[in-house]
Amino acid sequence: MFAYSPHGHQVHSIIRKLLMPDPNSHQTLIHLAENERILAPRGEFDIPISMLPAIYDNHRSVRIMMPQGDIGLATSTYSYNLTQEERQAVARRIAALWNFAAAQSLTTEELESLATNYGDRTK
């Protein structure tokens, strides 16, 4: 049970602002602060992550290449219902699709549209 506080409304108002500062955005101040923490070490390097090259690590992981080094993007490590060969094939495919989209300067929405259009043709 919460005790009554004369500042209770103010606290709830602050919490609401932290959780959803802009009703038209899905980003909260907490998310924005986390994004700033992640992006800060990149400094002047502000190319969208979707345009950076990805590499397959010859195991089960896909990494994004950056001037400061590589960062993890995706892994098929925990896909226990796949064989080792399938996990490697999945990681290679993710890297290949990522690089195809980056090379063509495709947004995620454009890539999804291409996939949807292709799927419609095969029916």
C-alpha positions as CSV (number, residue, x, y, z in Angstrom):
1,M,0.0,0.0,0.0
2,F,1.3,3.4,-0.9
3,A,1.3,6.2,1.6
4,Y,-0.4,9.5,0.7
5,S,2.0,12.1,-0.6
6,P,1.1,15.7,-1.4
7,H,3.6,15.5,-4.3
8,G,2.1,12.2,-5.6
9,H,0.6,13.9,-8.7
10,Q,3.9,15.5,-9.6
11,V,5.7,12.3,-9.2
12,H,3.2,10.5,-11.5
13,S,3.5,13.3,-14.0
14,I,7.3,13.1,-14.1
15,I,7.1,9.3,-14.4
16,R,4.6,9.7,-17.3
17,K,7.0,12.1,-19.0
18,L,9.9,9.7,-18.6
19,L,7.9,6.9,-19.9
20,M,6.3,8.7,-22.9
21,P,7.5,12.3,-23.4
22,D,5.9,12.5,-26.9
23,P,2.5,10.9,-27.4
24,N,3.4,10.5,-31.1
25,S,6.6,8.7,-30.5
26,H,7.4,5.2,-29.2
27,Q,10.7,6.6,-27.8
28,T,10.8,7.3,-24.1
29,L,13.3,9.5,-22.4
30,I,14.8,6.3,-21.0
31,H,15.1,4.9,-24.5
32,L,16.6,8.2,-25.7
33,A,19.2,8.2,-22.9
34,E,20.1,4.6,-23.7
35,N,20.5,5.5,-27.4
36,E,22.8,8.4,-26.5
37,R,24.9,6.1,-24.3
38,I,25.3,3.7,-27.2
39,L,25.8,6.3,-29.9
40,A,28.3,8.5,-28.0
41,P,31.4,6.4,-28.6
42,R,30.7,6.6,-32.4
43,G,31.4,10.3,-32.3
44,E,31.3,11.9,-35.8
45,F,30.6,8.5,-37.4
46,D,26.9,9.0,-38.1
47,I,26.2,6.7,-41.0
48,P,23.0,4.8,-40.4
49,I,23.7,1.4,-39.1
50,S,21.7,-0.1,-42.0
51,M,24.2,1.2,-44.5
52,L,27.3,-0.3,-42.8
53,P,28.8,-3.6,-44.1
54,A,28.1,-6.8,-42.2
55,I,30.4,-9.8,-42.0
56,Y,29.8,-13.4,-41.2
57,D,32.3,-14.7,-38.7
58,N,32.5,-18.2,-40.1
59,H,30.6,-19.6,-37.1
60,R,27.1,-18.4,-36.2
61,S,27.3,-14.7,-35.9
62,V,26.9,-11.6,-38.0
63,R,28.8,-8.4,-37.1
64,I,28.7,-4.8,-38.3
65,M,32.0,-3.3,-39.4
66,M,32.8,0.2,-38.0
67,P,36.0,2.2,-37.9
68,Q,36.3,1.5,-34.1
69,G,35.9,-2.2,-34.7
70,D,33.0,-4.6,-35.2
71,I,29.8,-4.8,-33.2
72,G,27.4,-7.7,-32.9
73,L,24.3,-7.6,-35.1
74,A,22.8,-11.1,-35.1
75,T,23.4,-14.6,-34.0
76,S,21.9,-18.0,-34.7
77,T,23.7,-19.5,-31.7
78,Y,20.6,-20.3,-29.7
79,S,18.6,-21.8,-32.5
80,Y,18.7,-25.3,-30.9
81,N,16.3,-26.8,-33.4
82,L,18.7,-26.1,-36.2
83,T,21.8,-28.2,-37.1
84,Q,25.2,-26.6,-36.9
85,E,25.2,-26.3,-40.7
86,E,21.8,-24.7,-40.7
87,R,22.9,-22.1,-38.0
88,Q,25.9,-21.2,-40.1
89,A,23.8,-20.9,-43.3
90,V,21.3,-18.6,-41.4
91,A,24.1,-16.3,-40.3
92,R,25.6,-16.2,-43.8
93,R,22.2,-15.4,-45.2
94,I,21.6,-12.6,-42.7
95,A,24.9,-11.0,-43.6
96,A,24.2,-11.4,-47.4
97,L,20.8,-9.8,-47.1
98,W,22.1,-7.0,-44.9
99,N,24.9,-6.3,-47.4
100,F,22.6,-6.4,-50.4
101,A,20.2,-3.9,-48.8
102,A,23.2,-1.6,-47.8
103,A,24.8,-1.8,-51.2
104,Q,21.4,-0.8,-52.9
105,S,20.8,1.8,-50.2
106,L,17.5,0.2,-49.4
107,T,15.6,1.1,-46.3
108,T,14.0,-1.7,-44.3
109,E,10.6,-0.7,-45.6
110,E,11.8,-1.0,-49.2
111,L,13.4,-4.4,-48.5
112,E,10.2,-5.6,-46.9
113,S,8.2,-4.3,-49.9
114,L,10.5,-6.2,-52.3
115,A,10.1,-9.4,-50.2
116,T,6.3,-8.9,-50.2
117,N,6.1,-8.3,-53.9
118,Y,8.3,-11.4,-54.6
119,G,6.0,-13.4,-52.3
120,D,2.9,-12.2,-54.2
121,R,4.5,-13.3,-57.5
122,T,5.2,-16.9,-56.3
123,K,1.6,-17.6,-55.3
